[in-house]
Amino acid sequence: MSILVFGATGALGRLLLSELRKRGLAPAGITAAGRNKQVLDALAADDYRTVHVDLDDVDQIHAAVAGHDQVVLISGKDPHRLQQHLAVIDAAAAGGVQHFYYTSGVRADDPSFALGADHKATEDAIKQSGLRHTVLRNGWYIENYIQAMQGAAQTGVLTAAVGDGRVAPAGRRDFAEALAAVVTTDGHDDTTYSLTGDTDYTYADLADAMTKVLDKPVRYQPVSTEQYRAILTGAGLDEGTAGFLAALDGNMGAGIMAYAGDDLTRLIGHPTMSLVEGLSQ
């Protein structure tokens, strides 16, 4: 088995490589593809095969895919990531890849979720390609709150526009374990999994977890979407970014990142990471 991992130099990608190794896959059978040369050099020193790939370069993508049985595409963050994803799918289909894995986003098919559109379009393209595939719709990472906690350490306040909305985040390591599980076991053909943490939390719960980790009081301060946008622009963010983040909080308040089932726990075989554990990393 020869596996190519696009996005291997990112945080989730590096964890995936480690989990694949724990499951007995030899690093010589895994090719790490990415743009960060420093990380690629470090992975090569750990005996992984590596390839520097710019996902805007179709020729590089096709060359990287050649000779691999399985391809993992960890979704990107570039504004034009959909075009990049489509290029990888085309290369995999043309290259005769036997199985394609994609990390999507939970509730990607909800039209109200701005972050979901690229994921849904990528999922549709995978299905239309005829590739045998597995889609993992990842939920929110606990690690996404670490920066907010650093701010709360100074102010004692966690400010957000999610109201009483609930989220069910899990640790990035949990998602990496799930991806490694489906890559290394059978029974996942043409299947979509919705992956969230075991527990729905309010932002008051999140503030309580920050209190425990920081050993100092943190309280949740709910604000309106308009107020949050003003806070962000006041902190120096441009209008577009502030509007996007405020809208994302609105999605969170509506339950986009709430509990979506037990797929994650079933795949990894143990409870998902707690808020306190995740924030303590």
BALOBA-1460 file (C-alpha; in Angstrom, 3 decimals):
// residues 281
<rec num="1" residu="m" x="0.000" y="0.000" z="0.000"/>
<rec num="2" residu="s" x="1.342" y="3.405" z="-1.012"/>
<rec num="3" residu="i" x="-0.323" y="6.466" z="0.539"/>
<rec num="4" residu="l" x="-0.001" y="10.104" z="-0.505"/>
<rec num="5" residu="v" x="-1.069" y="12.734" z="2.026"/>
<rec num="6" residu="f" x="-1.794" y="16.240" z="0.737"/>
<rec num="7" residu="g" x="-1.557" y="18.732" z="3.587"/>
<rec num="8" residu="a" x="0.963" y="16.616" z="5.483"/>
<rec num="9" residu="t" x="2.931" y="19.629" z="6.671"/>
<rec num="10" residu="g" x="-0.041" y="21.109" z="8.565"/>
<rec num="11" residu="a" x="-0.952" y="20.355" z="12.166"/>
<rec num="12" residu="l" x="-3.560" y="17.702" z="11.335"/>
<rec num="13" residu="g" x="-1.358" y="16.189" z="8.635"/>
<rec num="14" residu="r" x="1.611" y="15.734" z="10.941"/>
<rec num="15" residu="l" x="-0.605" y="14.084" z="13.545"/>
<rec num="16" residu="l" x="-2.020" y="11.787" z="10.863"/>
<rec num="17" residu="l" x="1.451" y="10.621" z="9.857"/>
<rec num="18" residu="s" x="2.206" y="9.788" z="13.478"/>
<rec num="19" residu="e" x="-1.074" y="7.874" z="13.861"/>
<rec num="20" residu="l" x="-0.465" y="5.894" z="10.668"/>
<rec num="21" residu="r" x="2.941" y="4.928" z="11.992"/>
<rec num="22" residu="k" x="1.409" y="3.835" z="15.306"/>
<rec num="23" residu="r" x="-0.890" y="1.567" z="13.289"/>
<rec num="24" residu="g" x="2.075" y="-0.211" z="11.768"/>
<rec num="25" residu="l" x="2.469" y="1.530" z="8.435"/>
<rec num="26" residu="a" x="6.095" y="1.970" z="7.450"/>
<rec num="27" residu="p" x="6.994" y="5.614" z="6.748"/>
<rec num="28" residu="a" x="8.680" y="4.484" z="3.524"/>
<rec num="29" residu="g" x="5.180" y="3.669" z="2.221"/>
<rec num="30" residu="i" x="3.810" y="7.120" z="3.052"/>
<rec num="31" residu="t" x="4.469" y="10.212" z="0.954"/>
<rec num="32" residu="a" x="4.052" y="13.537" z="2.710"/>
<rec num="33" residu="a" x="3.065" y="16.312" z="0.300"/>
<rec num="34" residu="g" x="3.019" y="19.976" z="1.229"/>
<rec num="35" residu="r" x="4.513" y="23.422" z="0.777"/>
<rec num="36" residu="n" x="6.515" y="23.842" z="3.985"/>
<rec num="37" residu="k" x="10.040" y="22.799" z="3.049"/>
<rec num="38" residu="q" x="11.312" y="22.931" z="6.626"/>
<rec num="39" residu="v" x="8.639" y="20.485" z="7.788"/>
<rec num="40" residu="l" x="9.182" y="18.267" z="4.733"/>
<rec num="41" residu="d" x="12.906" y="18.098" z="5.541"/>
<rec num="42" residu="a" x="12.102" y="17.055" z="9.106"/>
<rec num="43" residu="l" x="9.691" y="14.378" z="7.870"/>
<rec num="44" residu="a" x="12.298" y="13.074" z="5.429"/>
<rec num="45" residu="a" x="14.707" y="12.751" z="8.355"/>
<rec num="46" residu="d" x="12.052" y="10.533" z="9.994"/>
<rec num="47" residu="d" x="12.115" y="8.273" z="6.897"/>
<rec num="48" residu="y" x="8.901" y="9.479" z="5.238"/>
<rec num="49" residu="r" x="8.929" y="10.024" z="1.521"/>
<rec num="50" residu="t" x="8.261" y="13.666" z="0.761"/>
<rec num="51" residu="v" x="7.282" y="15.812" z="-2.193"/>
<rec num="52" residu="h" x="7.018" y="19.581" z="-2.383"/>
<rec num="53" residu="v" x="3.718" y="20.424" z="-4.052"/>
<rec num="54" residu="d" x="2.095" y="23.728" z="-4.868"/>
<rec num="55" residu="l" x="-1.605" y="22.940" z="-5.241"/>
<rec num="56" residu="d" x="-1.895" y="25.722" z="-7.800"/>
<rec num="57" residu="d" x="0.417" y="23.709" z="-10.081"/>
<rec num="58" residu="v" x="-1.577" y="20.974" z="-11.833"/>
<rec num="59" residu="d" x="1.541" y="19.278" z="-13.241"/>
<rec num="60" residu="q" x="3.056" y="18.998" z="-9.766"/>
<rec num="61" residu="i" x="-0.165" y="17.464" z="-8.453"/>
<rec num="62" residu="h" x="-0.294" y="14.825" z="-11.197"/>
<rec num="63" residu="a" x="3.384" y="13.976" z="-10.681"/>
<rec num="64" residu="a" x="2.853" y="13.580" z="-6.938"/>
<rec num="65" residu="v" x="-0.188" y="11.319" z="-7.350"/>
<rec num="66" residu="a" x="1.508" y="8.964" z="-9.818"/>
<rec num="67" residu="g" x="2.242" y="5.555" z="-8.348"/>
<rec num="68" residu="h" x="0.097" y="5.879" z="-5.228"/>
<rec num="69" residu="d" x="-2.766" y="3.526" z="-4.347"/>
<rec num="70" residu="q" x="-4.441" y="5.836" z="-1.859"/>
<rec num="71" residu="v" x="-4.677" y="9.614" z="-1.612"/>
<rec num="72" residu="v" x="-5.591" y="11.652" z="1.460"/>
<rec num="73" residu="l" x="-6.643" y="15.251" z="0.858"/>
<rec num="74" residu="i" x="-6.696" y="17.359" z="4.008"/>
<rec num="75" residu="s" x="-8.799" y="20.371" z="3.096"/>
<rec num="76" residu="g" x="-6.875" y="23.560" z="2.555"/>
<rec num="77" residu="k" x="-7.295" y="27.112" z="3.815"/>
<rec num="78" residu="d" x="-6.481" y="29.129" z="0.700"/>
<rec num="79" residu="p" x="-9.328" y="31.372" z="-0.528"/>
<rec num="80" residu="h" x="-9.377" y="29.416" z="-3.789"/>
<rec num="81" residu="r" x="-9.077" y="26.012" z="-2.155"/>
<rec num="82" residu="l" x="-11.977" y="24.550" z="-4.135"/>
<rec num="83" residu="q" x="-10.022" y="24.840" z="-7.377"/>
<rec num="84" residu="q" x="-7.073" y="23.157" z="-5.671"/>
<rec num="85" residu="h" x="-9.265" y="20.348" z="-4.361"/>
<rec num="86" residu="l" x="-10.754" y="19.768" z="-7.806"/>
<rec num="87" residu="a" x="-7.278" y="19.546" z="-9.323"/>
<rec num="88" residu="v" x="-6.300" y="16.843" z="-6.809"/>
<rec num="89" residu="i" x="-9.496" y="14.897" z="-7.501"/>
<rec num="90" residu="d" x="-8.886" y="15.045" z="-11.261"/>
<rec num="91" residu="a" x="-5.322" y="13.822" z="-10.798"/>
<rec num="92" residu="a" x="-6.445" y="10.960" z="-8.549"/>
<rec num="93" residu="a" x="-9.092" y="9.841" z="-11.030"/>
<rec num="94" residu="a" x="-6.666" y="10.039" z="-13.942"/>
<rec num="95" residu="g" x="-3.979" y="8.233" z="-11.960"/>
<rec num="96" residu="g" x="-6.117" y="5.219" z="-11.093"/>
<rec num="97" residu="v" x="-6.087" y="5.833" z="-7.348"/>
<rec num="98" residu="q" x="-7.921" y="3.027" z="-5.544"/>
<rec num="99" residu="h" x="-9.230" y="5.035" z="-2.581"/>
<rec num="100" residu="f" x="-9.604" y="8.760" z="-1.931"/>
<rec num="101" residu="y" x="-10.017" y="10.273" z="1.539"/>
<rec num="102" residu="y" x="-11.163" y="13.834" z="2.182"/>
<rec num="103" residu="t" x="-11.453" y="15.862" z="5.389"/>
<rec num="104" residu="s" x="-14.611" y="17.896" z="4.933"/>
<rec num="105" residu="g" x="-16.594" y="19.963" z="7.442"/>
<rec num="106" residu="v" x="-19.468" y="18.909" z="9.648"/>
<rec num="107" residu="r" x="-22.878" y="19.835" z="8.218"/>
<rec num="108" residu="a" x="-21.214" y="20.808" z="4.945"/>
<rec num="109" residu="d" x="-24.570" y="20.450" z="3.196"/>
<rec num="110" residu="d" x="-26.224" y="23.170" z="5.305"/>
<rec num="111" residu="p" x="-26.652" y="26.096" z="2.882"/>
<rec num="112" residu="s" x="-26.561" y="28.611" z="5.736"/>
<rec num="113" residu="f" x="-22.982" y="27.643" z="6.651"/>
<rec num="114" residu="a" x="-20.495" y="29.838" z="4.778"/>
<rec num="115" residu="l" x="-17.542" y="27.525" z="5.437"/>
<rec num="116" residu="g" x="-19.454" y="24.537" z="4.092"/>
<rec num="117" residu="a" x="-19.847" y="25.533" z="0.446"/>
<rec num="118" residu="d" x="-16.335" y="24.548" z="-0.670"/>
<rec num="119" residu="h" x="-16.590" y="21.293" z="1.276"/>
<rec num="120" residu="k" x="-19.924" y="20.381" z="-0.290"/>
<rec num="121" residu="a" x="-18.655" y="21.160" z="-3.793"/>
<rec num="122" residu="t" x="-15.553" y="19.038" z="-3.147"/>
<rec num="123" residu="e" x="-17.663" y="16.152" z="-1.855"/>
<rec num="124" residu="d" x="-19.870" y="16.339" z="-4.955"/>
<rec num="125" residu="a" x="-16.831" y="16.298" z="-7.243"/>
<rec num="126" residu="i" x="-15.413" y="13.254" z="-5.475"/>
<rec num="127" residu="k" x="-18.660" y="11.348" z="-5.944"/>
<rec num="128" residu="q" x="-18.931" y="12.392" z="-9.584"/>
<rec num="129" residu="s" x="-15.340" y="11.279" z="-10.249"/>
<rec num="130" residu="g" x="-16.180" y="7.638" z="-9.612"/>
<rec num="131" residu="l" x="-13.369" y="7.290" z="-7.094"/>
<rec num="132" residu="r" x="-13.904" y="4.901" z="-4.207"/>
<rec num="133" residu="h" x="-13.897" y="7.331" z="-1.334"/>
<rec num="134" residu="t" x="-14.363" y="8.127" z="2.340"/>
<rec num="135" residu="v" x="-15.383" y="11.580" z="3.523"/>
<rec num="136" residu="l" x="-14.753" y="12.668" z="7.097"/>
<rec num="137" residu="r" x="-16.762" y="15.735" z="8.029"/>
<rec num="138" residu="n" x="-14.655" y="17.164" z="10.813"/>
<rec num="139" residu="g" x="-16.201" y="19.336" z="13.479"/>
<rec num="140" residu="w" x="-14.584" y="22.138" z="15.472"/>
<rec num="141" residu="y" x="-11.116" y="21.732" z="16.991"/>
<rec num="142" residu="i" x="-10.682" y="22.513" z="20.683"/>
<rec num="143" residu="e" x="-7.335" y="24.015" z="19.701"/>
<rec num="144" residu="n" x="-9.223" y="26.750" z="17.849"/>
<rec num="145" residu="y" x="-10.024" y="28.236" z="21.259"/>
<rec num="146" residu="i" x="-6.454" y="28.492" z="22.528"/>
<rec num="147" residu="q" x="-5.921" y="31.981" z="21.093"/>
<rec num="148" residu="a" x="-9.193" y="33.154" z="22.654"/>
<rec num="149" residu="m" x="-8.030" y="31.692" z="25.962"/>
<rec num="150" residu="q" x="-4.787" y="33.647" z="25.723"/>
<rec num="151" residu="g" x="-6.859" y="36.811" z="25.387"/>
<rec num="152" residu="a" x="-9.083" y="35.762" z="28.269"/>
<rec num="153" residu="a" x="-5.976" y="35.264" z="30.393"/>
<rec num="154" residu="q" x="-5.424" y="39.011" z="30.137"/>
<rec num="155" residu="t" x="-9.012" y="40.258" z="30.358"/>
<rec num="156" residu="g" x="-10.835" y="37.560" z="32.312"/>
<rec num="157" residu="v" x="-13.552" y="37.663" z="29.651"/>
<rec num="158" residu="l" x="-14.454" y="35.357" z="26.758"/>
<rec num="159" residu="t" x="-16.456" y="37.449" z="24.309"/>
<rec num="160" residu="a" x="-18.422" y="35.817" z="21.489"/>
<rec num="161" residu="a" x="-21.611" y="36.200" z="19.486"/>
<rec num="162" residu="v" x="-22.850" y="32.629" z="19.862"/>
<rec num="163" residu="g" x="-25.539" y="33.319" z="22.465"/>
<rec num="164" residu="d" x="-26.561" y="30.083" z="24.161"/>
<rec num="165" residu="g" x="-25.474" y="27.997" z="21.182"/>
<rec num="166" residu="r" x="-23.763" y="24.695" z="21.778"/>
<rec num="167" residu="v" x="-20.599" y="23.247" z="20.242"/>
<rec num="168" residu="a" x="-19.152" y="19.744" z="20.424"/>
<rec num="169" residu="p" x="-15.456" y="20.216" z="19.679"/>
<rec num="170" residu="a" x="-12.814" y="17.529" z="19.850"/>
<rec num="171" residu="g" x="-9.041" y="17.562" z="19.884"/>
<rec num="172" residu="r" x="-7.136" y="17.636" z="16.622"/>
<rec num="173" residu="r" x="-5.539" y="14.357" z="17.691"/>
<rec num="174" residu="d" x="-8.991" y="12.740" z="17.824"/>
<rec num="175" residu="f" x="-9.642" y="13.702" z="14.210"/>
<rec num="176" residu="a" x="-6.197" y="12.428" z="13.161"/>
<rec num="177" residu="e" x="-6.887" y="9.095" z="14.867"/>
<rec num="178" residu="a" x="-10.207" y="8.770" z="13.038"/>
<rec num="179" residu="l" x="-8.592" y="9.478" z="9.683"/>
<rec num="180" residu="a" x="-5.845" y="6.955" z="10.363"/>
<rec num="181" residu="a" x="-8.470" y="4.398" z="11.376"/>
<rec num="182" residu="v" x="-10.379" y="4.609" z="8.104"/>
<rec num="183" residu="v" x="-7.172" y="4.566" z="6.045"/>
<rec num="184" residu="t" x="-5.915" y="1.401" z="7.721"/>
<rec num="185" residu="t" x="-9.119" y="-0.640" z="8.074"/>
<rec num="186" residu="d" x="-11.790" y="-1.964" z="5.731"/>
<rec num="187" residu="g" x="-15.477" y="-1.156" z="5.567"/>
<rec num="188" residu="h" x="-15.401" y="2.553" z="4.776"/>
<rec num="189" residu="d" x="-15.996" y="2.524" z="1.022"/>
<rec num="190" residu="d" x="-18.144" y="5.404" z="-0.278"/>
<rec num="191" residu="t" x="-19.034" y="6.422" z="3.269"/>
<rec num="192" residu="t" x="-19.403" y="9.837" z="4.875"/>
<rec num="193" residu="y" x="-18.768" y="10.255" z="8.603"/>
<rec num="194" residu="s" x="-19.831" y="13.234" z="10.720"/>
<rec num="195" residu="l" x="-17.204" y="13.749" z="13.403"/>
<rec num="196" residu="t" x="-17.818" y="15.800" z="16.547"/>
<rec num="197" residu="g" x="-16.889" y="15.525" z="20.187"/>
<rec num="198" residu="d" x="-18.966" y="13.494" z="22.612"/>
<rec num="199" residu="t" x="-20.380" y="16.458" z="24.503"/>
<rec num="200" residu="d" x="-22.239" y="19.641" z="23.634"/>
<rec num="201" residu="y" x="-20.815" y="22.640" z="25.493"/>
<rec num="202" residu="t" x="-22.063" y="26.188" z="25.893"/>
<rec num="203" residu="y" x="-19.592" y="29.052" z="25.864"/>
<rec num="204" residu="a" x="-20.204" y="29.357" z="29.598"/>
<rec num="205" residu="d" x="-18.842" y="25.812" z="29.848"/>
<rec num="206" residu="l" x="-15.899" y="26.883" z="27.712"/>
<rec num="207" residu="a" x="-15.203" y="29.814" z="30.037"/>
<rec num="208" residu="d" x="-15.309" y="27.408" z="33.011"/>
<rec num="209" residu="a" x="-12.753" y="25.162" z="31.284"/>
<rec num="210" residu="m" x="-10.513" y="28.160" z="30.633"/>
<rec num="211" residu="t" x="-10.837" y="29.071" z="34.308"/>
<rec num="212" residu="k" x="-9.511" y="25.638" z="35.277"/>
<rec num="213" residu="v" x="-6.639" y="25.699" z="32.800"/>
<rec num="214" residu="l" x="-5.570" y="29.259" z="33.610"/>
<rec num="215" residu="d" x="-6.284" y="28.962" z="37.328"/>
<rec num="216" residu="k" x="-7.942" y="32.369" z="37.181"/>
<rec num="217" residu="p" x="-11.573" y="33.391" z="36.630"/>
<rec num="218" residu="v" x="-12.895" y="33.682" z="33.094"/>
<rec num="219" residu="r" x="-16.504" y="34.608" z="32.369"/>
<rec num="220" residu="y" x="-18.431" y="34.422" z="29.134"/>
<rec num="221" residu="q" x="-19.720" y="37.723" z="27.760"/>
<rec num="222" residu="p" x="-22.295" y="37.202" z="24.990"/>
<rec num="223" residu="v" x="-22.681" y="40.026" z="22.475"/>
<rec num="224" residu="s" x="-24.703" y="40.518" z="19.323"/>
<rec num="225" residu="t" x="-23.274" y="39.806" z="15.894"/>
<rec num="226" residu="e" x="-23.144" y="43.546" z="15.181"/>
<rec num="227" residu="q" x="-21.373" y="44.255" z="18.461"/>
<rec num="228" residu="y" x="-18.872" y="41.484" z="17.816"/>
<rec num="229" residu="r" x="-18.123" y="42.827" z="14.354"/>
<rec num="230" residu="a" x="-17.475" y="46.257" z="15.864"/>
<rec num="231" residu="i" x="-15.189" y="44.736" z="18.494"/>
<rec num="232" residu="l" x="-13.174" y="42.965" z="15.809"/>
<rec num="233" residu="t" x="-12.817" y="46.015" z="13.594"/>
<rec num="234" residu="g" x="-11.872" y="48.026" z="16.674"/>
<rec num="235" residu="a" x="-9.083" y="45.513" z="17.269"/>
<rec num="236" residu="g" x="-7.713" y="46.208" z="13.797"/>
<rec num="237" residu="l" x="-9.344" y="43.576" z="11.599"/>
<rec num="238" residu="d" x="-10.580" y="44.647" z="8.181"/>
<rec num="239" residu="e" x="-14.328" y="44.758" z="7.559"/>
<rec num="240" residu="g" x="-14.355" y="41.608" z="5.429"/>
<rec num="241" residu="t" x="-12.542" y="39.460" z="7.988"/>
<rec num="242" residu="a" x="-14.545" y="40.877" z="10.874"/>
<rec num="243" residu="g" x="-17.793" y="40.225" z="9.034"/>
<rec num="244" residu="f" x="-16.775" y="36.665" z="8.238"/>
<rec num="245" residu="l" x="-15.834" y="35.892" z="11.851"/>
<rec num="246" residu="a" x="-19.014" y="37.469" z="13.168"/>
<rec num="247" residu="a" x="-21.075" y="35.412" z="10.725"/>
<rec num="248" residu="l" x="-19.193" y="32.281" z="11.801"/>
<rec num="249" residu="d" x="-20.134" y="32.987" z="15.407"/>
<rec num="250" residu="g" x="-23.727" y="33.297" z="14.236"/>
<rec num="251" residu="n" x="-23.461" y="29.858" z="12.617"/>
<rec num="252" residu="m" x="-22.017" y="28.460" z="15.840"/>
<rec num="253" residu="g" x="-24.878" y="29.945" z="17.805"/>
<rec num="254" residu="a" x="-27.302" y="28.205" z="15.441"/>
<rec num="255" residu="g" x="-25.705" y="24.839" z="16.216"/>
<rec num="256" residu="i" x="-23.531" y="24.224" z="13.144"/>
<rec num="257" residu="m" x="-20.766" y="22.778" z="15.348"/>
<rec num="258" residu="a" x="-23.075" y="20.995" z="17.804"/>
<rec num="259" residu="y" x="-23.085" y="17.251" z="18.401"/>
<rec num="260" residu="a" x="-23.697" y="15.292" z="15.200"/>
<rec num="261" residu="g" x="-23.505" y="11.694" z="16.416"/>
<rec num="262" residu="d" x="-21.030" y="9.155" z="17.749"/>
<rec num="263" residu="d" x="-19.036" y="8.462" z="14.565"/>
<rec num="264" residu="l" x="-15.836" y="9.929" z="15.999"/>
<rec num="265" residu="t" x="-15.909" y="7.917" z="19.217"/>
<rec num="266" residu="r" x="-16.725" y="4.728" z="17.330"/>
<rec num="267" residu="l" x="-13.842" y="5.209" z="14.899"/>
<rec num="268" residu="i" x="-11.203" y="5.980" z="17.527"/>
<rec num="269" residu="g" x="-12.498" y="3.516" z="20.129"/>
<rec num="270" residu="h" x="-12.416" y="5.861" z="23.123"/>
<rec num="271" residu="p" x="-14.052" y="9.074" z="24.396"/>
<rec num="272" residu="t" x="-13.040" y="12.296" z="22.704"/>
<rec num="273" residu="m" x="-10.762" y="14.819" z="24.348"/>
<rec num="274" residu="s" x="-12.220" y="17.055" z="27.062"/>
<rec num="275" residu="l" x="-12.152" y="20.829" z="26.870"/>
<rec num="276" residu="v" x="-9.676" y="21.071" z="29.719"/>
<rec num="277" residu="e" x="-7.347" y="18.512" z="28.168"/>
<rec num="278" residu="g" x="-7.472" y="20.188" z="24.787"/>
<rec num="279" residu="l" x="-6.916" y="23.684" z="26.132"/>
<rec num="280" residu="s" x="-4.002" y="22.460" z="28.259"/>
<rec num="281" residu="q" x="-1.975" y="21.352" z="25.253"/>
